[in-house]
Amino acid sequence: MRSFLELAKARKTTYEFSTESVDGRNLALILEAGRWAPSCTNTQPWSFIVIKNREHIERLMQTANYGDFHGTPHLMVALVLRAELCLGKHRVCFRSKASGTYDSYMSVAMAGLQMLLQAEEAHIDSCLLTPDPAKVKRLLHIKQEDAVPLLIGFGHMKPGSFQKKRERRPLKDQLYHEYFGKN
């Protein structure tokens, strides 16, 4: 079993997928990892749509920034941000509408990250995409007040396919103490 940091370092974006499928057991684990993500005051403002139809996935890929740069994954999960859950019974914790909106989007991002890391743990590759809001709502029949901030493609990387080199700036160039700009 890999440590958390090994898992985080191993996860990468996949640009070309093979035709190998993702089995139902691993899909269930991926969805369960997303379900258990932390959320602001436990609002859990998400729903997940699993898409397996190849033509539907290809249409969704075309709604995404850089979607045409990726091959078609075996399956896709759309993370839906549900407005009625964003400011529900826990509304009193928010200082402003903007705070609730930011916290809700952050919560959906955390669910997505947990799904990505669970997939990596199961040796399933992924791509994370941000779709055009209007187009993706139309394709997935999403209510106007809701949003789909993330699409995640899952599958297995095609052997020999393009892969970007993963690099990070040194921590010393990103870290400050007490105030920004103070190393």
N, C-alpha and C positions, 0 to 999 in steps of 0.2 A: 504494500500500500504506500502510495506517495504522500509526502507531507503536503500541507496546504500550500506552502510556498513553491514546492516543486510543481504542484498542480497549476498554480497561478502562472508560473513561468512557462509551462508547457502549452497552455491554451493559446491558440492562434486562429486567425481568420483563414478559412478555406475558400479558395477561388474556383476550384473545379472538383466536382463530386463524381464518384463512381456510381454504378447502378446498384451497389450493395445496399441492402435495406437496413433500417434500424428496427430491431425487434421490439415487440410490445412490452416486454419486461423493462427494457432500458428506457423506452418512452415513458412508461409509468413512473420510473425513478426520476427522470428529468422533470416531469410535471409535479411530482411530489416535492422535489427540491424547490421549485418555484413557489409552490403553495406555502412552504414553510419559511419563506423569506420574511425578514423583519419589515414592518410598515409603521408609519406614524400612528401612534395610539392604537395599533392593531386594527386599523381600518380595512386592511387587505383589499385595496381598491381595484383589484384586477380580476379579469377572467381570461381564460386561455382558449384559443381556437386552434385545433389541430387540423392542418390541411395536408392531405396526401395526394390529391389529384394533381398530376403533373402539369396539365394545362393551366389549372387554377394557380399553382405555385409560380409558373412562368409569368402569368399576368401580374401577380403580386410583386414579383421581382422587378418588373418594369415600373412599378410605382415608387421604387426605392432609390434613394441617392446611391449611385454606384451599382445599382442592381444589375445593370447590363454588363458589368465587369465580372460577375459571378456566373458559374454554371448552375444548373438546377439541382438543388439538394433533394434528397429522398423524401423529406417531409419538412413542413414549416409550422412554426407555432407563432401565432399573432397574439401579442399581449395587449389586451383591451383595458384601458383606464376608464372605469365606470364612474360617471359624475355623481350618481346618487350615493356612492360609497366614499367619495372624497371628503365631503364635509358632513357626513352623517351624524350619528349621535355624539361623536367626539368633537364636534365643532368648537366647543369652548376652549380647546387647547390652542387653536389658531389665533394669532394676533391680527391677521389680516387675510383677505381672500387670497392674496398672492402667496402667503406662507402656506396655506392649504394646497394650492396648486403646485408649488415647488415640492412640498413634501410628498404629494401624491405621485408626481412624476419620478421622484427619487425612489419611492417605494416600488414602482413598476420596474425601474432600472435594477433594483436589488433582486427582484424576482428573476429578471433576465440573467443577471450575473450568476445567480445560484444555479439556474438551468444550464448555463454554459459550462460552469465548473463541474456539475454532475455529469454532463455529457463527456467532458474531458476525462473524468475519472473512469468512465466506461469505454474510453478509447473511441468516442464518437466525435467527429469533427463538426464544425459549425461556422456560420457566418451571421453577423449581427448587422441588421439593416434598419434604416429610418425611412419609412414610407412617406409619400405625399399624402397629407391628411385627407383631402377630399376624395382622391382616387381610391385609397384603401378602404375608406368608409363605404363607398359605393359598392366595391367588389365584395366586401364582407357583410353588407347589410347592417352596418353599425349606426346606432342612433346619433343624431346630430350633436347632442350634448356630450357624447362619449368620444374617446380618442384611441388611436392605435399608434402609440409612440415607437413601438419596436416590433420588428419581424425577426425571427431567428430561424435560420435554415439548419437542419441537422442531416447528417449522412456520413459518408466515408470519403476521404480525399482520394481522388483519382491518382494512381501511381504516376510519378514523373511530372505532375502538374506544377504550375507556377506557385512559388511560395516566397513571400517577402521575408527578408532577413529581419529578425526581431532584435531590436536594439533599444536601449533606454539610456537617457542622459544620466550621468552620475548623480547619486543622491545629494552630494555636496552642492550641486548646481540647482537643486530644487528645494533645499531645506533652509528654513530661516528660524530664528529663535525670538520669541516674544513679539516681534514686529516684522512686517514684510520688508525685505531689503537688509535685514540685520542677520549676518551669518554667525 
